[in-house]
Amino acid sequence: MTKIISTELPDQKTKIPVQPGKKEMVRQMFNSIAHRYDFLNHFLSLGIDHLWRREAMKIISKIHHQRILDVASGTGDMSILASKLDVSEIVGIDISEEMLEIQKKKIENKKLTSKIQLQVADAEKLPFKDGSFDVVMTAFGVRNFENLEKGLEEFYRVLGDGGHVVILEFSKPDTFFIKSIFRFYFSHILPLLGRLVSKHNFAYTYLPDSVDAFPSGNEFTQRLEKSGFVNTNHRNLTFGIASIYTGKK
């Protein structure tokens, strides 16, 4: 039977202790754009992000997935998809309180409060015991980590033996033609539309900068291996605009 777990969020006056820097900037940024995040995500990606998440979920459905941790869970698209699987526990964590509030409302509207638990937490210091989960998944979150190595080490720690990590993230296309279109859209069109809709001057300028700085492809699978994961792999999606990375503990 499905384990009944709560979507009650902690007192929103309680803030995660963070050092000034990227982590706090990311938290404030996502708190600011939370109310428009879903619309912008789907609009700016032309809806392709839905397909990417489904591809990641196909991978998860084929491995042991009774206990799933959704890191940088945001507004809950991955957790909601995972709720359709035969799972006993889904925990969604995020550093942004406002993003989780949006997710909480979506979960309540979809009557999924018996399947998904939410918690404000730092991905680089996960509040869970060693070996707590079968799958750690995240979509478009790892490039926002202040310390990528620390975050991946935490993924490894909270996975049980034989557990899997599944990471969906933007990447950089290899072919010149696609790369040129991608760079123009990400550098000029996306920031303009993002600013107009979100009213946030920085968020959608940060996005292309963070993608450009992220160690995608083989470089990222090497980071996974350095953190202890084996059988690592990455699969490009939509001409390499996004990738799914996997590894096993």
N, C-alpha and C positions, 0 to 999 in steps of 0.2 A: 504493500500500500504506500501511497505517497505520503511522505513525512510532512506534517503541517508545521509550517514555519511562518514567522511574522514579517510583515513589511513595515513595522513601526520603526521610524527613524529616531535617532537620539535627539536630545534637546538641541535645536539648531543654534542656540547661543553658545554651545560648546564647540570651539574651533580646534582643528588639528594643529598642534604646535609645528610650525614650519619656519625654516630659516629664510630670510630675504633672498630672493633669487628666482630662478626659473619656476620652481615648484609653486611659490606663492603667486607669481604672475599668471601661471596657467590656471590656478584655482580661481583667481579673481576674474580672469577672462571668460572662463566657461560659466561662472556664476552670472556674468553680465549678458551673455548671449543665449542662456538656457531657454528662454521663452521663444526664441526663433530658431533654435538649433535644428530640430527635426525638419522643418520646412526648408531651411537653407541646405541641409545635407542632401536631401532628396532632389531639390531643385537644381542645385549647382552640379550635381553628378548626373543629372538627367535620369534619375531613378536607378542607375546602374549599381549603386551601393546596395540596393536590396538583393540583387543577384549575387554580389560578392559575399554577402553574409550567408546566403543560402548555400553557396559552395563551401564555405567554412563549416557550416552545420552538417553538410553531407559527410565531411571527414569525421566530425565528432560522433555522428550517428553510428559509425562503423567501428568505433573503439569503445572500451568500457567507460561508461559515462554516468554512473550513478550519482556521484557527488561532483558538481561543477562550480568552479569559481569564475565569475565574470569580472575581470579587472578593468578599471576605467569604464565601468558599465554605462555611465552616462544616462541617457534617456531610455535605455533598456531594450533596444532592438534585438541584441544577441540573447539576452536572458529570456525574452518573450518567445523567440524562436526555439530556444532550448527547452522551454516548458512543454513543447509538443512531443518531446522525446520521453522515453520511459526513464524518468529520473526520480531520485529520492530527495535530492537537495540541490538547490541553486542559490548561490549567494552572489549578489552584485555589490561591488564596492567602487567608490569613487571619491576623489578628494573634493569635488564640487558639490556642496550641499544643494544648490538650486537645481542641478541636473538630476540629482536623485529625487528631489521633490516632484519633478516632471514625470520621472519614471514611476514613482509611487502612484500618481494619479492614473497613469496608463494601466498599471497592473490592477488597480481597483476597478477601472472601467471594463477590463477584460476578464474580471473575476479570477485573477491568478494569485490572489493573496495567500492561498494555501500552498503555493509552489515556490515563491521567490521571496527571499529575505534580502533586505537592503541594509547597508552599513557605510557610514562615512569613514573612510580609511585611506591610509597612504600606501600606495602600491610598493614602495620601497621599504616598508616596515609593516608587513601584513600581520594583523592581529589574530593569527591562527596557529595551531600547533603543527609541528612537523607531520607530513603525511596525511593531511586532512582531506585532500581532494583527489579525484581520479583524473580530472581535466582542469587545466587553467586555460581560459580563453580570453582574448581581448581583441577588440576591433578599433583600429585607428587611435590607439592609446600609447603604445610604447615610445613613439617618437617624442612624446611630451614629458617623458621621465627626466628628472634632473640628473639622476645617476642611473644610466641604462644597465650597467653591470650589476648594481645592487638590486634593481628590480628583477632581472632575470635570475639572480641567485635566490631571491625570495620565491619566485615561481617554482624553482627546483625544490626548495625546502618544503613547501606546503603540499607538494605532490607526493602521493604514495608510490611505492615501488611499482614500476611498470606504468605509471601515470604519464599523461601526454600534455604537452603544451601546443595550443593552436593559436596562431597570431595572424590577424588580418591587418595589413598596413599598406599605405601608399608606397609606391616605389618609383623608380625612374625608368622610362622606356629606353630600350637599346637602339632601336632603329631611328635613323636621322629624321625621317619625315614625321613619325609619331612623336618623337622627342621634341621637335620644333613646335608642333601644334600644341602639345601638352604644356611646354614651357610658356608659350604665348598666352594660353588660356589661364594657366595658374598664376602668371606674373601680372597680367593686365586685366582680363575680363573678370575672373573670380574675385579679386580684391575689391573691384569697383562694385559689383553686384552685392557682395557680402556687406560692404559698408552701407549701401543704400537700404538694404533690408534690415540688417541687425542694428544699425546706428552705432556700431562699434568700429572705431577707426583703425584698430590694430589687429583684431582677431583674424581677418582674412588676408592680411599681409603676412602675419605670422605663419599661416598654413603653408604657403609655398616655400617659405624660408626653412621651416621645420622639415619638410619633405626633402628639400635639397640637401640638408645637413645630415639626414638619417642614413646610416650604413646599410643600404638595401642589398638584396641578392645574396651572393656567396659571402660577402663581408658580414652580413647579419647572421647567417647560419654558423659562421665561425664564432661569433659572439655567444650563440646558444651552446656550442660545443665547449667553449671556454667556461661556461657556467655549469657544465656537467652533463648536458643532454647528449644523447646518442641517437642514431638513425635520423639525423636532421635532414630536412628537405625544404625546398621552396618551390612554389608553383606560381607562375605569372598569370595574371588575369587581365583581360582587355588590353592586349598589346603591351603588357608590363606596367600599366598605370597603377595597378595594385598587385600585391602578392600575398599568398598564404604560406606561412612558415610553420613547420611542425618539428617536434622533437619528443624524445621519450626518456624518462628517468630510469 
